Amino acid sequence: MAVAFAARAAARGRTLLVTVGRVPDPLLADGTGPFDHVHLNPVELLAQWWESLAATVKAGRGLVDDEKSPGGQGFDPFALEPPELTGLADAEHVLVLRAIRGHAESGRYGTVVVDGPGFDGLVSLLTAPASLGAYLERVWPRHVRLSGPGSGAATGSLAALLLAEPVAGLADQLAAFVADRSALELLYVFTGDGGRPQRARDELAALEVLGLRPVALVLNRLFALDDRFALDLPHPAVRVVRARVAAQDDAREVASELSTVLNRPVLEAAETADPVRTPADAAALDFDPSTVLDAAPALPPAPEVHRLDDGEDPRGLDARYEWVLPLPLVDPATIGLGRVEEDLLVDAQGVRRRMRLPSVLRRCVVAGATYVEGELRVSFTPDREVWPGG
């Protein structure tokens, strides 16, 4: 489907197809597609980054006393040579995204199509930068990192600082890239096999929690029959086809419902009679993505702050606020909430999202939460210790 989409996009302007993995896809081995193609191997990206970072950190150690450097304390992560590295999950995700962003912002392409991983891999890939940045800021805040040697042994290590600052900066840049719906859009593909539509509903609900609403849904590998095929024959092969047709009819109903709830189109792609072995085969698939290619960026609904004016002075300590997060597909039984300083943590559908509270709510305490008509509503009241006087 990614190759088919890239082929359609290439007819409208220069297009790049990006594939990711430790093994290249044989479908693209002959290099005959009407688009440019690059394959990203996460292990190779990790080795290149590690080699560059190790050289920078080792150079920085010459500016500090050896006893205070990580190596002087018996801990030296850069004793590892790049060829020794076989994987480092979050770092791999961040480096893959960095490479994708580089191609997207190069100005060479009108469209960059990424053959994304399955759901679990996609969530890990797209949440890695924000998670990494939040972890680093939590355990070693930037104002502490930059405050100088007087604040502790870790802060005084120039080598550690040379490691932390580039990683933190890169994480922030990539988190902004992932959150920019005008730059990055998702196309969600699923099939009509038994059980798959329900799984699609659950995965799309999880993506809603993460603020990642696809621009379109693709129902793939639909089985087409003409009027000459008699589904009522008692042959075993006919029973298999009949079950397949019934399953995809159910999938169409689910897709229609999801389309209505999410306000997104459903595209269909037919099953092929012959195997898809080349980019030309993929380009010939019965699939029309023009709805996506022609449409303006589709933005998911953003959380909103509502002020509940039920007190005598809504600007004072009697003020009541509600933060409303649209989550139309979420099962409310899966929702869990927490607060860490100025962030709200939302757990639902097996994923977790850390969200920075709007400024007015940072001076409030959580008073409760409800889930009503597809919306998570978190209520807040002013914190007397920090609320502005008057």
matplotlib code that plots the C-alpha trace (Angstrom):
import matplotlib.pyplot as plt

x = [0.0, 2.9, 4.4, 1.0, 0.5, 4.0, 3.4, 0.2, 2.0, 4.9, 2.5, 1.9, 5.5, 8.8, 8.2, 10.4, 9.5, 11.2, 11.3, 12.6, 14.0, 17.0, 16.2, 15.3, 12.0, 12.5, 9.5, 11.8, 15.0, 14.9, 14.7, 12.2, 9.5, 8.6, 9.8, 13.1, 13.6, 15.8, 16.0, 16.8, 18.5, 18.2, 21.3, 23.4, 21.9, 22.7, 26.3, 26.9, 25.4, 27.3, 30.6, 30.0, 28.8, 31.7, 34.2, 32.6, 32.4, 36.0, 37.2, 35.3, 36.9, 40.2, 38.7, 37.9, 39.8, 40.0, 38.9, 35.5, 34.9, 32.6, 35.6, 37.4, 34.6, 34.7, 31.6, 32.3, 29.5, 31.7, 34.0, 31.5, 32.6, 29.9, 30.2, 29.4, 25.9, 23.1, 20.2, 19.0, 15.2, 14.4, 17.6, 16.8, 13.3, 14.7, 17.4, 14.9, 12.6, 15.6, 16.4, 12.8, 12.6, 15.8, 14.3, 10.9, 12.6, 15.2, 13.0, 13.7, 10.4, 6.8, 5.8, 7.7, 5.9, 7.0, 6.2, 5.4, 5.6, 2.6, 0.7, 3.1, 6.1, 4.3, 3.4, 7.0, 8.3, 6.1, 6.2, 9.9, 11.1, 8.5, 9.1, 12.9, 12.7, 10.4, 12.5, 15.7, 14.0, 12.5, 15.7, 18.2, 16.4, 18.1, 18.6, 20.5, 22.6, 23.7, 24.3, 27.9, 30.2, 29.1, 25.8, 27.1, 29.4, 27.0, 26.4, 30.0, 30.9, 31.4, 31.3, 27.8, 26.6, 27.9, 25.8, 22.6, 22.2, 22.3, 19.9, 17.5, 17.5, 17.0, 14.1, 12.4, 12.7, 11.4, 8.5, 7.5, 7.8, 5.6, 3.0, 2.8, -0.2, 0.6, 3.9, 3.1, -0.1, -1.1, -2.9, -4.3, -4.5, -6.4, -8.1, -11.5, -10.3, -12.2, -11.4, -9.3, -12.0, -12.4, -8.6, -8.6, -11.2, -9.0, -5.9, -7.6, -8.9, -5.3, -4.1, -6.9, -5.4, -2.0, -3.6, -2.8, -6.0, -5.3, -6.2, -8.0, -8.7, -7.8, -9.8, -7.4, -7.6, -11.3, -12.5, -14.7, -17.2, -19.5, -23.0, -21.8, -20.4, -23.0, -22.4, -25.1, -23.2, -22.3, -18.6, -16.0, -14.2, -17.4, -18.0, -14.6, -15.4, -18.8, -17.2, -14.6, -17.3, -19.4, -16.4, -15.5, -19.2, -18.9, -15.6, -17.3, -19.9, -17.2, -15.2, -18.3, -19.0, -15.3, -15.5, -18.5, -17.0, -13.6, -14.8, -12.3, -12.8, -12.5, -10.6, -10.8, -8.2, -9.1, -7.4, -5.2, -5.4, -1.6, 1.2, 2.6, 6.3, 7.4, 6.7, 4.8, 2.5, 1.8, 1.2, -1.4, -3.5, -7.1, -6.6, -7.4, -5.8, -6.7, -9.0, -5.9, -3.5, -5.9, -7.2, -5.8, -4.2, -6.8, -6.3, -7.6, -9.7, -7.5, -8.2, -10.1, -10.3, -13.9, -14.5, -17.6, -19.0, -21.0, -19.2, -19.8, -16.4, -15.2, -11.8, -11.2, -10.9, -14.5, -13.5, -14.1, -12.4, -12.8, -10.3, -12.1, -10.3, -12.2, -11.8, -14.7, -13.6, -12.1, -13.5, -13.9, -13.2, -9.5, -9.0, -6.6, -5.3, -2.4, -0.6, 3.1, 3.9, 2.6, 1.7, -1.4, -0.9, -3.7, -3.8, -6.3, -6.5, -3.1, -1.2, -0.1, 0.1, 1.9, 0.3, 1.4, -1.4, -2.5, -1.1, -4.3, -4.6, -1.1, -2.1, -5.0, -5.6, -7.5, -11.1, -12.4, -13.0, -15.8, -16.2, -19.4, -20.5, -17.0, -15.2, -12.9, -13.6, -11.1, -12.2, -9.9, -10.1, -7.6, -4.7, -4.9, -1.1, -0.2, -3.4, -2.8, -4.3, -7.1]
y = [0.0, 2.4, 1.7, 2.2, 5.5, 6.7, 5.8, 7.9, 10.8, 10.6, 11.4, 14.8, 15.7, 14.3, 11.7, 9.8, 6.4, 5.6, 2.1, 1.2, -2.1, -4.3, -6.1, -4.2, -5.0, -7.3, -5.5, -2.5, -4.4, -3.6, 0.2, 0.6, 2.7, 6.1, 7.6, 7.9, 5.3, 5.2, 2.4, 3.2, 0.6, 1.6, -0.3, 1.6, 4.9, 4.1, 3.2, 6.4, 8.6, 6.8, 7.2, 11.0, 11.5, 9.4, 11.6, 14.8, 13.5, 12.1, 15.5, 17.3, 15.1, 16.8, 20.0, 18.5, 16.6, 12.9, 12.1, 13.8, 12.4, 9.3, 7.2, 8.2, 6.7, 3.3, 4.1, 4.8, 4.1, 5.2, 2.3, 0.6, 0.9, 1.6, -1.9, -3.5, -1.9, -4.2, -2.1, 0.7, 1.0, 4.6, 5.9, 4.0, 5.5, 9.0, 8.5, 7.1, 10.1, 12.5, 10.9, 11.1, 14.8, 15.5, 14.2, 15.9, 19.3, 19.0, 20.8, 18.1, 16.4, 17.3, 14.2, 11.8, 8.5, 6.4, 2.7, 2.7, -0.2, -2.0, -0.4, -1.1, -0.1, 3.0, 4.1, 3.6, 5.5, 8.5, 8.9, 8.3, 12.0, 13.4, 10.6, 11.0, 14.7, 14.4, 11.8, 13.8, 17.0, 15.2, 13.5, 16.2, 19.6, 21.9, 24.7, 22.3, 20.9, 24.4, 25.7, 24.7, 22.5, 23.8, 22.0, 18.5, 15.9, 14.9, 18.5, 19.4, 16.7, 18.4, 15.0, 14.3, 17.7, 17.2, 14.0, 15.5, 18.8, 17.4, 14.6, 17.0, 19.4, 16.7, 15.2, 18.6, 19.2, 15.8, 16.0, 19.2, 17.6, 14.6, 17.0, 19.1, 17.7, 20.0, 18.1, 14.5, 12.7, 9.1, 6.7, 3.8, 0.5, -2.6, -5.7, -7.2, -10.5, -11.9, -9.9, -7.3, -4.5, -4.7, -4.5, -1.5, 0.2, -0.3, 0.9, 4.0, 4.7, 4.5, 6.8, 9.3, 9.2, 10.2, 12.9, 11.0, 10.9, 9.4, 11.5, 8.5, 4.8, 2.2, -1.1, -3.3, -6.7, -6.6, -9.6, -8.8, -11.1, -10.8, -12.1, -15.4, -16.6, -18.7, -18.4, -20.9, -23.9, -26.6, -26.8, -26.3, -23.7, -21.7, -21.8, -20.2, -17.5, -16.9, -16.5, -14.1, -12.0, -11.9, -10.8, -8.0, -6.8, -6.5, -4.7, -2.2, -1.5, -0.9, 1.3, 3.4, 3.8, 4.8, 7.2, 9.0, 9.2, 10.4, 12.5, 10.8, 9.1, 5.4, 4.3, 0.7, -1.4, -4.7, -8.0, -8.9, -12.1, -12.2, -11.6, -8.1, -8.5, -5.2, -1.5, -1.6, -4.3, -2.1, 1.0, -1.0, -1.8, -0.8, 2.0, 5.7, 8.0, 11.2, 12.1, 12.3, 13.8, 16.6, 17.4, 20.1, 18.8, 17.3, 18.5, 16.4, 18.3, 19.9, 20.0, 23.1, 24.9, 25.8, 28.2, 27.2, 30.5, 29.1, 31.2, 34.8, 35.8, 33.5, 35.2, 34.4, 31.3, 30.4, 29.9, 26.5, 25.2, 22.1, 20.7, 18.9, 16.2, 14.6, 10.9, 9.5, 5.9, 5.3, 2.7, 4.8, 1.7, 1.9, 5.5, 6.4, 9.9, 11.4, 14.7, 15.4, 19.0, 20.9, 17.9, 15.7, 11.9, 10.2, 6.4, 4.7, 1.9, 0.6, 3.8, 6.8, 10.4, 13.2, 16.6, 20.0, 21.8, 25.3, 28.1, 28.8, 25.2, 24.9, 27.1, 24.8, 21.5, 18.6, 18.4, 15.4, 13.9, 12.4, 10.9, 12.1, 11.7, 10.9, 13.5, 13.3, 16.3, 17.0, 19.7, 22.1, 24.6, 27.3, 26.4, 28.9, 28.8, 30.0, 31.7, 35.4, 37.7, 40.1]
z = [0.0, 0.7, -2.7, -4.4, -2.5, -3.4, -7.1, -7.2, -5.4, -7.9, -10.7, -9.0, -8.1, -6.9, -4.2, -1.8, -0.4, 3.0, 4.3, 7.7, 9.0, 9.4, 6.1, 2.9, 1.3, -1.8, -3.5, -4.0, -4.9, -8.6, -8.1, -10.9, -9.1, -10.3, -7.1, -5.2, -2.4, 0.7, 3.2, 6.8, 8.9, 12.6, 13.6, 11.0, 12.1, 15.7, 14.9, 12.9, 15.7, 18.4, 16.6, 16.2, 19.8, 21.2, 19.4, 20.7, 24.3, 24.3, 23.0, 25.8, 28.4, 27.8, 29.2, 32.6, 35.3, 34.6, 38.1, 37.5, 34.1, 33.7, 32.8, 36.0, 38.1, 36.3, 34.2, 30.5, 28.1, 25.2, 25.7, 23.4, 19.8, 17.1, 15.5, 18.9, 19.0, 18.0, 19.2, 21.6, 21.1, 21.9, 20.3, 17.2, 17.0, 17.5, 14.8, 12.3, 12.9, 12.5, 9.1, 8.0, 9.1, 7.2, 4.0, 4.5, 5.2, 2.5, -0.1, -2.7, -2.4, -2.6, -0.7, 1.5, 2.1, 5.0, 5.1, 8.9, 11.2, 12.8, 15.7, 18.6, 16.6, 15.3, 18.8, 20.0, 17.0, 17.3, 21.1, 21.6, 21.2, 23.7, 26.2, 25.9, 26.4, 29.4, 31.1, 30.7, 31.9, 34.9, 36.1, 35.1, 34.4, 31.8, 34.3, 36.5, 33.6, 32.6, 36.1, 36.3, 38.3, 41.6, 41.5, 41.7, 40.2, 37.4, 36.4, 36.5, 34.0, 30.6, 29.0, 30.4, 29.4, 25.8, 25.8, 27.4, 25.5, 21.9, 22.9, 24.6, 21.8, 19.2, 21.2, 21.4, 17.7, 16.7, 19.2, 17.5, 14.1, 15.1, 16.6, 13.4, 11.5, 8.6, 8.2, 9.2, 8.4, 9.1, 6.7, 8.6, 6.7, 7.9, 6.3, 6.6, 8.1, 11.1, 14.3, 12.5, 12.4, 16.2, 16.6, 14.2, 16.5, 19.5, 17.8, 16.4, 20.0, 21.3, 18.5, 19.6, 23.1, 21.6, 19.5, 16.3, 14.2, 10.7, 7.6, 6.1, 6.7, 4.0, 3.9, 2.1, 0.2, -0.5, -2.4, -5.4, -6.9, -9.9, -10.3, -11.9, -8.6, -6.7, -3.0, -2.1, -3.5, -0.9, -2.0, 0.8, -1.3, -1.8, 2.0, 2.5, 0.0, 1.5, 5.0, 3.5, 1.9, 5.0, 7.1, 4.7, 4.7, 8.5, 8.1, 5.8, 8.4, 11.0, 8.7, 7.9, 11.6, 12.3, 9.3, 10.8, 14.4, 13.2, 10.3, 8.0, 4.5, 3.9, 0.9, -0.5, -2.2, -3.9, -3.6, -6.6, -8.6, -9.0, -6.4, -6.1, -6.8, -8.3, -7.8, -11.2, -9.7, -6.7, -8.8, -10.8, -7.6, -7.7, -5.1, -5.4, -2.8, -4.5, -1.6, 0.6, -1.9, -2.8, 0.8, 3.1, 6.3, 8.6, 12.1, 15.0, 17.6, 20.3, 24.0, 25.2, 28.5, 29.6, 32.5, 34.6, 35.9, 38.8, 41.5, 42.6, 41.3, 38.5, 38.5, 42.2, 44.3, 43.4, 39.7, 38.2, 35.1, 32.9, 30.4, 27.7, 25.6, 22.7, 22.9, 20.9, 20.6, 24.0, 26.4, 29.6, 31.7, 30.5, 31.5, 34.3, 35.2, 37.1, 37.5, 37.6, 38.3, 35.3, 33.2, 33.1, 32.4, 30.5, 30.4, 28.1, 25.6, 26.7, 25.9, 28.0, 27.0, 28.9, 28.2, 29.4, 31.1, 29.9, 32.0, 33.9, 35.0, 36.2, 39.1, 39.9, 41.6, 40.0, 41.4, 39.5, 36.0, 34.0, 30.6, 28.8, 25.2, 23.9, 25.9, 28.9, 31.1, 33.9, 36.4, 38.2, 41.1, 42.0, 44.2, 47.1, 47.6, 44.1, 42.8, 42.1, 44.7, 43.9]

ax = plt.figure().add_subplot(projection="3d")
ax.plot(x, y, z, "-o")
ax.set_aspect("equal")
plt.show()
